[in-house]
Amino acid sequence: LIRKDDGYDTTGHTSLVADDYTPYQIGSEGWYQGVHFGVIGRVRMAWSDGFWNEWHLFFDDGRFGWLAEAQGQLAILFEERSPEFLDYFREAMKFSKSKGCFLNTEIFIEQIEYICRDTKVASCIALEGELPQFIRQHEQRVCVDMSSLMSRCVTAEIDPVCGSLRVFTGEYVSFKDLRTYNLRELEGWRPR
Amino acid sequence: VRAYGISISFVCESCGGIIEAGERGGARLAHAAKKGFDGSGLVFPLGSRGTFDDIEWEVIGCMRRKDVDWKFYWDEYLLFNPYEGFRFLINSNGHFALATMRASLPDLRGSASAPLVDGVDFKLYHRGVSVVVEVVGEFYWRVKIGERTGYADHIAPPLCFTLEVPNFDKDSIDPQHEMNYSLVSYIERAEVCEAFGISSSSLSQSQSGVFPFQPNHYKRAAPLMWLWFVVAAFTLFFLQVSLVANCESYGLLNVARDISPTERDQEITLGEVTLTKPLQNIEIRSHAPVSNSWVEVEYELESLTGDESAWISQPIEYYFGRDSDGAWSEGSQSTTSLGGPLSAKTYKVLATVDAQSFLAGNPTPLTVSIRADVPVYGNLAICIFLLLIPPVLVSLMSSKFERDRWAESDFSPYDD
């Protein structure tokens, strides 16, 4: 369903999210930098060498964010929407083409140096819950992951068809940092 | 499958076939059956669980890797916890280490051989290429037997910072290549046994050699031992100073007389001495002008009440001459000995004398000087020497440990 000014439209159906061994679920809650959040949606991504989850978060201060969960590594990310930032990012990364290798490309954001660690073409294989925008299943994106000396990180997503750019900035976190609860029961396991 | 939805490669324990998950569901046989690991022969079987730092981990895979040039092998067990992610338990030469993949970058400060990670300085220990020789279990990446990985180990015991370049098929690391970083922490065998609830005899491989980032316990102990030495030496020194300051060192008796041959082996009374402190030592100094001959004196200090006595034996001998190496001499005409302790009483000083000159019928002159409560310095020197032994030994062992650690490295600071 897509929310419009005068109601909702049905745009299609998505696959059920394939079961995976994640402790998170819609309804899980936690804390990040002292602000409480709830998990309200999920996008499951796949690429040639694996899968990851992007959990859509709603914070008590009104912000929306993402919890990226890949091979047990967690990151909290917020979308950078200002046109000036996107222009700067596009220029700094020399995005002359919508698809390409940016490995080891450097960029400075607020005096922090980020280096591109990974570039891959991925697609959404399933979604559930509330999401901030319309995502078409199996739509491809070029995902560029960047890390800093500290725990800060940046993820950029490029639409290989139209070249549109979305940038998310945030930091790597640990399971313990988020103090999550209302987690999914995993047989034989208990959170620390 | 233990980490479903996360693992993408599954290696059959029975036949060694590798099945890979497809991007959009389904699976394919990526590698035909090949005799691989005998899963039952693993130190930590698939499905076994161990607890490190209060986090329980399950063994879901194991990979045996070999350094292409140095031909040494090690096993990497993939550990999984659905809340915490993955760790690698490394077993090499009976040594163990736990590796955590790092998302943050190291600070290379312009030098790839000296990274700074979380404020810790690492030193380059080894650069090499590894190849996967055996696999079993499941993995979150596509495992391939024969896959080569470029790697560089940087050490700061008990830590190691490892940089890996997957799918490495060149002679040098391409700066445009993807790199993975991991922080590896050495684990003592006892800790591994405790973590998995097994006995040390279950770890079939005995530990050999010094592991590159094995902590040097001698190095940790040495400063503490030197500190103890300094504290103990100063304490003893001040104790000595205070003891010496309290010594009255008073003279009791000075006697000079000729001992005739008829007095040989007779008890001769030299006089009486009165000791005034509750407890004190006594020093007897004997002088005889012997020349290529000897005198032997046995002193006995016997209290007048007959309940306390002390014996001191003093050989006095002095020889000299000249041979092909020149002049030589041996012994002395004077001897000093300490005795006691004796309590505050009056003592009769008796001497029994024998001398070489008696054989020729000649007397021997003897001068005796007795003092009480004299300061003694030799004990302090002996104590300090004994106290020095442990820190010196530990420092030497620490140095040997470090040399052994770097013996296998091409980047040893001990190489000229």
Boltz contact constraints between the chains, C-beta under 6 A:
constraints:
  - contact:
      token1: [A, 20]
      token2: [B, 5]
      max_distance: 6.0
  - contact:
      token1: [A, 21]
      token2: [B, 3]
      max_distance: 6.0
  - contact:
      token1: [A, 21]
      token2: [B, 4]
      max_distance: 6.0
  - contact:
      token1: [A, 21]
      token2: [B, 5]
      max_distance: 6.0
  - contact:
      token1: [A, 21]
      token2: [B, 6]
      max_distance: 6.0
  - contact:
      token1: [A, 21]
      token2: [B, 82]
      max_distance: 6.0
  - contact:
      token1: [A, 23]
      token2: [B, 82]
      max_distance: 6.0
  - contact:
      token1: [A, 23]
      token2: [B, 83]
      max_distance: 6.0
  - contact:
      token1: [A, 46]
      token2: [B, 23]
      max_distance: 6.0
  - contact:
      token1: [A, 48]
      token2: [B, 23]
      max_distance: 6.0
  - contact:
      token1: [A, 49]
      token2: [B, 142]
      max_distance: 6.0
  - contact:
      token1: [A, 50]
      token2: [B, 8]
      max_distance: 6.0
  - contact:
      token1: [A, 71]
      token2: [B, 140]
      max_distance: 6.0
  - contact:
      token1: [A, 72]
      token2: [B, 85]
      max_distance: 6.0
  - contact:
      token1: [A, 72]
      token2: [B, 86]
      max_distance: 6.0
  - contact:
      token1: [A, 73]
      token2: [B, 85]
      max_distance: 6.0
  - contact:
      token1: [A, 73]
      token2: [B, 103]
      max_distance: 6.0
  - contact:
      token1: [A, 103]
      token2: [B, 176]
      max_distance: 6.0
  - contact:
      token1: [A, 104]
      token2: [B, 176]
      max_distance: 6.0
  - contact:
      token1: [A, 115]
      token2: [B, 105]
      max_distance: 6.0
  - contact:
      token1: [A, 147]
      token2: [B, 103]
      max_distance: 6.0
  - contact:
      token1: [A, 147]
      token2: [B, 104]
      max_distance: 6.0
  - contact:
      token1: [A, 147]
      token2: [B, 105]
      max_distance: 6.0
  - contact:
      token1: [A, 149]
      token2: [B, 105]
      max_distance: 6.0
  - contact:
      token1: [A, 149]
      token2: [B, 107]
      max_distance: 6.0
  - contact:
      token1: [A, 151]
      token2: [B, 104]
      max_distance: 6.0
  - contact:
      token1: [A, 172]
      token2: [B, 103]
      max_distance: 6.0
  - contact:
      token1: [A, 175]
      token2: [B, 83]
      max_distance: 6.0
  - contact:
      token1: [A, 175]
      token2: [B, 84]
      max_distance: 6.0
  - contact:
      token1: [A, 186]
      token2: [B, 82]
      max_distance: 6.0
  - contact:
      token1: [A, 189]
      token2: [B, 82]
      max_distance: 6.0
  - contact:
      token1: [A, 191]
      token2: [B, 83]
      max_distance: 6.0
  - contact:
      token1: [A, 192]
      token2: [B, 55]
      max_distance: 6.0
